[in-house]
Amino acid sequence: MGWMTWERYRCITDCSTSGPSHCINEQLIKDMADRLAKDGWLEAGYKQVSIDDCWALPERDEKGQQVADPTRFPSGMAALGKYIHDRGLLFGTYSDIGSKTCAGKVGLQGHFDEDARLFASWGVDYIKVDGCYEELKDMQADYPAFGAALNRTGRPIVYSCSWPAYLPHHCEGSDACMASLVENCNLWRNYGDVDDSWQSVTGIVNFWKRRNSSDEMVRAAGPGHWNDPDMLIVGNFGLSQSEEQTQFALWAIFAAPLFMSNDLRMISAESKEILQNREVISVNQDVLGKQGFCVAGCDGDLRVWVRELSGQEAAVVLQNAGTGGDGSNITVDSSMISWFPERSTFLARDLFAKTDLGVFPGHVTLFVHVSSCRMLKLSQQKQVQGITI
C-alpha cells in the first residue's frame, strides 16, 4: 500500500512549465511523503512512496552507474530515501529490464548486479521493473536473473515485474507462466496501464473478471505473490464518487496492491474517506491473501463478486455496471459462496455505510444505482435453540 507517481504525473520533467510541485522531482516526492506521514495515510496502511519512470538521466556516468537527474533530484537518491525512511515510510523506484525505460532513460540490461547493488545502497525497498526495449524471448530469463541479483544484495527489496503485461496472452490460460511469476516476482502487471477514466478502469476490471477459484490467475495470488491491476485513480478527475468506491471495492476483492496515484496535497474529503476506509482496507489486507472473483451476472451489468476471508467470512461486492437509468436490485445468495453452507444465515455489514444491515436467512437483496456498488462483509451466524447468534 502506498503512493506512486505514474498515473497522475507521468513523465513531466519540465518543471519550469508545470511548476516544481507538479513534476517528477525531489520536492514532489518529499511533499507526498509528508502527506502520507501526517494525514492519516500511514496509520491506514499506506506505507510506500514510489517514483516511477523519468527520474534518471538518459545515460550512465563514467563509472557505468545510473544517475538521478541532478537538476530535479539535487540531493541524490540515497538522501531522498533517507527522507522517506525518516518518516516511517518505504522507498520505491523504477527501472526497465531492457536497455532503456519506456521513456528512454537508462535500463538495466547488462548491469543487473551493479544496479541491484546501487538500489540497495540507496535504501530502496521496492522496485517496479518495466519491459520496454526488451525482446519477448529474453524476458523469461532476464526477469528471474534480475530478481536473483536483488536477492544477492542481502537487502529485502519487493520485486514488481511488468513481464506478463508484454506477453500476447498475458499468461492467461498458462499454469506454467503463472508459476514462473510466483517463483520469481512478488507482484506483477498482466494488463495495460490505468488511465484517469471510468472506461480505463472498466477495461481492467473486465480483464480481471475471473469466474472461479480454480482460474490460474486467481490461484496464483497469495501472500508474497500478487496480481497487480495497476494504480488507484481515486482522488483524480475521471471518476464520480460512486465509481471511486467501485474501483476501491473491486481492488479489495482482487487482493490487489493499493497504490494511489493522485495529489495528496489537494485530495477531496470524500475521496480521502474512500481511500482510508479501514473496513475495506481490512478486506484487501486479509491474512488469507485469497483473490476474489465474479460469481453471478458476470457477462451483464448486475454482477456479484466474492472473496474468501479469514474466519470463514466473505467479502461481497454487488456491482451495477450499467450506465443508464436509476438502478436495480442485486442478490447475493449463500449458494454463491462455496465456503458457506447452503441456505446458511449470515450477518451482513455495509462497509461504505459502516452499518450492520441485519441477519439474513440465506440471501440478501440490495438496490444498487448504475455505475455504483454496495460492498458487504458476511459473517455466518449459528442457530442455538431457535435463536440466531
KAUR-V184986 format. One record per residue. RES is the residue in one small letter. PSI is psi in whole degrees, -180 to 180 (NA if undefined). Layout:
BEGIN
<<RES | PSI> <RES | PSI>>
END
This chain:
BEGIN
<<m | 137> <g | -151> <w | 144> <m | 147> <t | -32> <w | -55> <e | -42> <r | -40> <y | -6> <r | -125> <c | 49> <i | 106> <t | -8> <d | 86> <c | -20> <s | -29> <t | -48> <s | -22> <g | 145> <p | -15> <s | 4> <h | 30> <c | 169> <i | 96> <n | 177> <e | -40> <q | -41> <l | -46> <i | -41> <k | -42> <d | -45> <m | -35> <a | -43> <d | -42> <r | -42> <l | -41> <a | -28> <k | -19> <d | 24> <g | -3> <w | -44> <l | -43> <e | -29> <a | -12> <g | -5> <y | 103> <k | -9> <q | 140> <v | 122> <s | 128> <i | 123> <d | -147> <d | 163> <c | 17> <w | -23> <a | 161> <l | 161> <p | -18> <e | 156> <r | 163> <d | -175> <e | -18> <k | -1> <g | 17> <q | 152> <q | 146> <v | 131> <a | 142> <d | 116> <p | -21> <t | -41> <r | -21> <f | 67> <p | -26> <s | -16> <g | 162> <m | -32> <a | -42> <a | -39> <l | -41> <g | -41> <k | -40> <y | -44> <i | -47> <h | -36> <d | -18> <r | 14> <g | 20> <l | 171> <l | 152> <f | 120> <g | 150> <t | -167> <y | 147> <s | -166> <d | 140> <i | -18> <g | -163> <s | -25> <k | 160> <t | 174> <c | -26> <a | 9> <g | 13> <k | -175> <v | 134> <g | 180> <l | -19> <q | 126> <g | 0> <h | 33> <f | -52> <d | -43> <e | -43> <d | -38> <a | -43> <r | -39> <l | -48> <f | -42> <a | -39> <s | -25> <w | -9> <g | 23> <v | 136> <d | -14> <y | 140> <i | 130> <k | 127> <v | 114> <d | -179> <g | 22> <c | 156> <y | 38> <e | 135> <e | 138> <l | -38> <k | -20> <d | -15> <m | -36> <q | -32> <a | -39> <d | -40> <y | -48> <p | -35> <a | -41> <f | -36> <g | -41> <a | -37> <a | -40> <l | -43> <n | -34> <r | -17> <t | -21> <g | -4> <r | 131> <p | 110> <i | 120> <v | 133> <y | 112> <s | 120> <c | 131> <s | 9> <w | -56> <p | -19> <a | -23> <y | -14> <l | 139> <p | -33> <h | -4> <h | 20> <c | 5> <e | 131> <g | 9> <s | 105> <d | -37> <a | -42> <c | -46> <m | -37> <a | -36> <s | -37> <l | -46> <v | -39> <e | -35> <n | -15> <c | 155> <n | -31> <l | 163> <w | 150> <r | 120> <n | -21> <y | -176> <g | 171> <d | 145> <v | 141> <d | 171> <d | 68> <s | 153> <w | -33> <q | -42> <s | -46> <v | -43> <t | -41> <g | -41> <i | -43> <v | -42> <n | -33> <f | -40> <w | 15> <k | 62> <r | 149> <r | -13> <n | 171> <s | -12> <s | -5> <d | 138> <e | -31> <m | -38> <v | -44> <r | -28> <a | -23> <a | 142> <g | 176> <p | 122> <g | -5> <h | 110> <w | 144> <n | 140> <d | 106> <p | 7> <d | -173> <m | 157> <l | 131> <i | 14> <v | 129> <g | 1> <n | -138> <f | -16> <g | -12> <l | 145> <s | 171> <q | -41> <s | -34> <e | -35> <e | -44> <q | -41> <t | -45> <q | -46> <f | -42> <a | -45> <l | -35> <w | -33> <a | -42> <i | -37> <f | -5> <a | 39> <a | 153> <p | 142> <l | 88> <f | 112> <m | 148> <s | 93> <n | -173> <d | 101> <l | -11> <r | -18> <m | 27> <i | 144> <s | 158> <a | -36> <e | -44> <s | -38> <k | -41> <e | -39> <i | -50> <l | -25> <q | 14> <n | 107> <r | -30> <e | -39> <v | -41> <i | -39> <s | -37> <v | -49> <n | -41> <q | 13> <d | 138> <v | -24> <l | -32> <g | 21> <k | 135> <q | 141> <g | -180> <f | 172> <c | 133> <v | -11> <a | 144> <g | 21> <c | -27> <d | 1> <g | -157> <d | -26> <l | 97> <r | 149> <v | 122> <w | 141> <v | 154> <r | 132> <e | 133> <l | 162> <s | 158> <g | 18> <q | 36> <e | 174> <a | 141> <a | 138> <v | 136> <v | 122> <l | 109> <q | 128> <n | 102> <a | 4> <g | 161> <t | 4> <g | 151> <g | -161> <d | -61> <g | -176> <s | 160> <n | 140> <i | 137> <t | 134> <v | 131> <d | 147> <s | -24> <s | -18> <m | -10> <i | 102> <s | -27> <w | 1> <f | 140> <p | 140> <e | 141> <r | 27> <s | 156> <t | 138> <f | 153> <l | 131> <a | 130> <r | 131> <d | 116> <l | -27> <f | -37> <a | -16> <k | 48> <t | 135> <d | 129> <l | -18> <g | -177> <v | 133> <f | 135> <p | 81> <g | -25> <h | 158> <v | 137> <t | 128> <l | 150> <f | 131> <v | 123> <h | 160> <v | 152> <s | 37> <s | 178> <c | 164> <r | 134> <m | 128> <l | 154> <k | 127> <l | 128> <s | 126> <q | 142> <q | 145> <k | 152> <q | 125> <v | 111> <q | 46> <g | 1> <i | 132> <t | 130> <i | NA>>
END
